[in-house]
């Protein structure tokens, strides 16, 4: 089973508000690191080059928090109770 197939088996209950927030100004190196480190691909650039955070698909693994830390993230917390990821094994 591929990683994408495994990810589609998970059940997401997105919160109404983001639980991840980026610092106002990020360097190109920080953006590249966030894009590379996130297993769910949450950090993506739009057509204008601005970084969008698609928090609804977050795996809550904390990779971005551990690797990028406070230098890139203004906020990282677990989603509100009842929201977030429910893993489905199979």
N, C-alpha and C positions, 0 to 999 in steps of 0.2 A: 504494500500500500504506500502510495506517495505521501509526502508531507501535506500537499494540498488536499488530498482525499481525507487524510486524517483530520485536518483542520475543519473541513466542512461537516464533520460529525459532531463537532462541539456545538453547544447551544449558548447563544449570547443573549443577555438581557441588558441592553444598553441603558445607561443612566441618562437623565436629561441634561446633565452637565458633564463637562470634561474633567477627568481626574488626573490628566497630564497637561502641564502648561510649559511652554518653552520660554526661555529668557528672551527679552526683546531684541537683542542683537546677537546673532550667532555667526561664527566664522565659517568659512567654507569647509574647513577641516571638521568642525563639530557637526555640521549638517551631514557631511559624508559619513561620519562615524555613526550617527543616528540611523541613517538609511541602511548602513551595512549591518549593524548589530541587532536590529529588531527582527525577530523571527517571523512576526506577523506582517511586516512591511507597513507599519503604521505611519511612518514618516516619509512623505512624498512631496516632491516639488510640483507646483502647478505650472502653467504655461509662462507665468511671469517670473518664475524662479523662487517664489515664496514657499516656505515649508508649511504643509498642512499636516495636522495630526489627526488621523482617523481612529480616535480612541474607542470607537464602538467595537472593533475587532481585537481589542487588547487581550493578550494571553496572561497578563498580570504576572509575568515572569520576573520583572524588575531589571532586565538586562540594560535598558537605557539608563536607569537610575544608577546601577552599579558602575557602568563603564563611563557614561558621560557626566553623571553627577550634577552637582549644583552649578557647574560652569555652563551647562546647556539647559538644564531643567529648572524652571522657577517653582514648579510643584509636581509632586508625584505622590499619589496616595491610592489605596485600594478603592474601588467603586463603592457607592453606598450599599447598605445591606439589601439583599435581594436583587442586586444588579451585578453585572459582570459576566464571568465565564462559568459555564458548567461543563466539565469534561465528560465526553462520551467515549468510552474505550471500546475497541473492537477491531 
